[in-house]
Amino acid sequence: MKRILMILAVTTMMVSCKNKAKDETKVLSASELRDSLQFAKWKEEKARKAATTVNTPAPVAEAPAAAPKKKGWSKAAKGAVIGGAAGAVAGAIINKRNRAAGAVIGGAAGAGVGYGVGRAKDKKDGRY
């Protein structure tokens, strides 16, 4: 029974720790960035000229600012949850006399370690 629980815990940790990027941000090269900036300037100039050539000046309606896209859970939060769950399972398995106390202590320790690892990944990705 212990082997089955240990194998289940290790398998759960391995499966849950796979991180796949859902949406990858495209990095523009210098020439692409320059071209996009030139296009934006050209578009502004065209809009300005169109507004001045009209006989009756009409207010130019600006598009509302788009709301920032939600990014979902941070890696720190995911790490804390996964670490807490894995730590609770490991703590309950290790402490045979008082499984509840082992689960609480292991869960707290696992959540702390998982948060630290996730926070480091968030900093590396530029989320914080």
N, C-alpha and C positions, 0 to 999 in steps of 0.2 A: 504494500500500500504506500509506503514511504517513497519507494522508487517511482511509482506512478505519479504521485503528487510532485515529486522533484522534476520529473521529466515534463509534466504539464506546466510547471512554473517556468522552467527554462525555455520551453517551446513558446509559451505566451510572451516572454520577454523578447525572444528573438523575432517573433512575428510583429510585435507591436513597435519595435524600434526601427523598422524600415521607414525611412523618410524619402518620399518622392516629391519633387517640386511640382505643384499643381499648375502654377502659371509662372513661366520663366520670363524674366524681364530681358528684353532685347537691349544690348549695349550698342549704341550707335558709334560708328567710326567718326573720325574727325570730318571727313568729307560729307558724310550723311548728315551730321549735325549742322555743318555749315549750310548745306542745301536746304534743310528744313527751316533754319533761321531765315535764310534769304526768301523762302517761300512765304513765311509768316509776314515778313516786312513788305513783300510785294502785295500780299492780300490786304494788309492794312492801308497801304497807299492807294490801292484800287478802291477800297471802301471810302476813303477820305475824298478822292477825286469825284466819286459818284455822288457823294453828299454835297459837294460844292457846286456841281454842274446842274443840279436840279433847281428849277425856278422857284419852287416853294420849299423853303427849308423845313424838313420834317425831322423830328428827333429820331436818331438811330437807336433802335431797340437792341439792347445787349442781351445775349443769351445768358440765362441764369448759370451760375457756377455749378459745375457738376459735383455732387457729393462724393467724398472720397470713398473708394471701394473698400469694403470691409475685408480684412485679411484673415479673419477666422481666429482660431486659437493661436497664441504665440507658442513658440517652441518651449519656452520656460514653463507655461501652463501644462503643455502635453507631457513634458519631462516630469513635472511634479506628480501628475496623476499616474503615469506609468510607474514611476519610481515608488510612489506610495503603495500602489497595489502589489507590486512585486515585493517590496519590503514587508508588507503585511503578511503575505503568503510565506515568505522566507522566515520571518520572525515566528509565526505560528508553528512552522515545521521545526525550527531549531529549538525553541523553548518548549520542552515536552511537559514540564510540570504545570505551567500556567500559560496556555496558548493565547488567551486574550491579551495578557500583558505583552507577550512576545509580538503579537500582531500589531499592537498599538505602537510599541517602541520601534519595531521594524518598519512600520508604515511611515512614522515620522522621519526616521533616518533616511528611508528611501525617497520620500518626497523632497527632503532637503537636498539630497545629492542630485536627484532628477532635475530639480529647479536650477541648481547651479550649472549643470551641463547644458540645459536648454537655454538658460540666460546667455551663456557663452556663445551658443550658436546664433541666438538672436542678435547679439552685438556684432558677430562676424557678418551676418546678413544685412546689417544696417537697420534693423527694426527699432532699436533703441538708441 
